């Protein structure tokens, strides 16, 4: 097994058999249940499949909100998405839109389930309409990774509006 990427790690698959990980996340994320990528499934016939497991992660704040364990002010819910008000708003309207299934960030969401990524965008547009933001405009922002400022590692869009938002970045990046 590659200690950095976790590739080659065998894990038990629900319903029997085993999986050899060959995806893009680290061993820590794999152990936590955030499995997004390609796997080789063993067992009868050792069928090679491309599979993305979207597992709710018990320590994930947003997974706990989806499960109803942590309260949130929900503004819209679909079968696959949830939109709720940010507890530390940066604009008069600041709503987080998330997929109910756990993906660490928007890159893994877009690669793992493009249709679900589209549903997140459709939910964001519906919330923008509900909040009266379509006329004057709004900002939809995904923070991804350390340089992107991501703080909660569950894919989420920030829907911001209700006032002029200013420049895209607070300072120039050199």
Secondary structure, 3 states (H helix, E strand, C coil): CCCCCCCCCEEECCCCCEEEECCCCCHHHHHHCCCCCCEEECCCCCCEECCCCCCCCCCCHHHHHHCCCCCCCEEEECCCEEEEECCCCCCCEEEEEEECCCCCCHHHHHHHCHHHHHHHHHHHHHHHHHCCCCCCCEEEECCCHHHHCCCCCCCEEEEEECCCCCCCCCCCCC
